[in-house]
């Protein structure tokens, strides 16, 4: 699927290319709602223009473009495992006339060893963690622990439950018990808190499988801060 879209991108420009870029991260008709949800949610959680934000699995900047426009220049860093999708993210920057915001887009094929050389006030992974296998998720949480400020916060939505595994564009779709994320966070000196469903946070897709997902909040544990 991704390879097919990438070949199309190489020859298409204008509206058709924009439509395909939107399809890289889900239903194109939900792009505006999901973009608005991300910036609105984070602002309600206290995101400041001066904050440094790490967007994990930034994709083609469905939410990232609004965040880049809101944050001070150089306040945004997005990472993704797919170079072809990051190329589309750069195209989205041009389309939205955001090149001067100095956003950083980083190819990160292995989060276990990723070191960006700085920490972030806010880390964000929208519809990402349930697309990671257990070992990759472990590496992701280790990366979060290395990059989160002492008083920083990491928000991510997850699928809580024990449903059968699925697939989406070559990525897994994993539902896990809440205790899995709590134990994962604890191993990396973090605390995990289930906040609310996406619907309760303002996400209205009309799809119960999306709107019922749980928004999680991760932060450094008190014990880790004392050690």
Residue pairs with C-beta under 8 A, 6 or more apart in sequence:
1 169
1 170
2 24
2 82
2 84
2 85
2 169
2 170
5 20
5 23
5 24
5 84
6 84
8 17
8 20
9 17
9 20
9 21
9 84
9 87
9 88
12 20
17 91
18 95
19 28
21 60
21 88
21 91
21 92
22 28
22 31
22 60
22 62
24 59
24 60
24 85
24 88
25 31
25 59
25 60
25 62
25 127
26 34
26 62
26 127
30 205
31 62
33 203
33 204
33 205
34 62
34 63
34 126
34 203
34 205
35 62
35 63
35 65
35 66
36 66
37 63
37 198
37 201
37 202
37 203
38 62
38 63
38 66
38 67
38 124
38 126
39 63
39 66
39 67
39 70
40 202
41 155
41 201
41 202
41 203
41 215
42 53
42 67
42 122
42 124
42 155
43 70
45 153
45 155
47 53
47 70
47 122
48 121
49 70
49 71
49 72
49 75
50 71
50 72
50 75
51 71
51 75
51 120
51 121
51 122
52 75
52 77
52 118
52 119
52 120
52 121
52 122
53 67
53 71
53 75
53 76
53 77
53 120
53 121
53 122
53 123
53 124
54 77
54 78
54 79
54 116
54 120
54 122
54 123
54 124
54 147
55 63
55 64
55 67
55 76
55 77
55 78
55 79
55 124
55 125
56 79
56 111
56 123
56 124
56 125
56 128
56 140
56 144
56 156
57 79
57 80
57 81
57 125
57 126
57 127
57 128
57 131
58 64
58 78
58 79
58 80
58 86
58 89
58 105
59 80
59 85
59 89
60 85
60 88
60 89
60 91
60 92
61 68
61 78
61 89
61 92
61 93
61 96
63 124
63 126
64 76
64 78
64 89
64 92
64 103
65 92
65 93
65 96
65 98
67 76
67 124
68 76
68 93
68 96
68 98
68 101
68 103
69 96
69 98
69 101
71 101
73 100
73 101
73 102
74 101
74 102
74 103
74 104
76 101
76 103
76 104
77 103
77 104
77 105
77 106
77 116
77 120
78 86
78 89
78 103
78 104
78 105
78 106
79 105
79 106
79 107
79 108
79 111
79 114
79 116
80 86
80 89
80 105
80 106
80 107
80 108
81 107
81 108
81 109
83 107
86 105
86 107
89 105
90 105
93 99
93 101
93 103
106 114
106 116
108 114
110 139
111 136
111 139
111 140
111 142
111 143
112 138
112 139
112 142
112 143
114 143
115 146
116 147
118 147
119 147
119 148
119 149
119 152
120 147
120 148
120 149
120 152
121 149
121 151
121 152
121 153
122 152
122 153
122 154
122 155
123 144
123 147
123 148
123 152
123 153
123 154
123 155
123 218
124 154
124 155
124 156
125 140
125 154
125 155
125 156
125 157
126 156
126 157
127 157
127 213
128 156
129 137
129 140
129 156
129 157
129 158
129 181
130 157
130 158
130 159
130 172
130 173
130 174
130 175
130 176
130 213
131 168
131 171
131 172
131 173
131 174
132 140
132 171
132 172
132 174
133 172
133 174
134 174
137 184
138 184
138 187
141 184
141 185
141 187
141 188
141 190
142 188
144 154
144 188
144 190
144 218
145 188
145 189
145 190
148 154
148 190
148 218
148 219
148 220
150 220
150 225
151 219
151 220
152 219
152 220
153 217
153 218
153 219
154 190
154 217
154 218
154 219
155 215
155 216
155 217
155 218
156 215
156 216
156 218
157 198
157 213
157 214
157 215
157 216
158 176
158 181
158 213
158 214
158 216
159 173
159 174
159 175
159 176
159 213
159 214
160 175
160 176
160 177
160 178
160 194
160 213
160 214
161 175
161 176
161 177
162 175
162 177
163 175
165 172
165 173
165 174
165 175
166 172
166 173
167 173
178 194
178 214
181 192
181 216
182 191
182 192
184 192
185 191
185 192
185 218
185 221
186 192
186 221
189 220
189 221
189 223
189 224
189 227
190 218
190 219
190 220
190 221
190 224
191 218
191 219
191 220
191 221
191 222
192 216
192 217
192 218
193 216
193 217
193 218
193 219
194 214
194 215
194 216
195 201
195 214
195 215
195 216
195 217
196 214
196 215
197 211
197 212
197 213
197 214
197 215
198 210
198 211
198 212
198 213
198 214
198 215
199 211
199 212
201 215
203 210
203 211
204 211
205 211
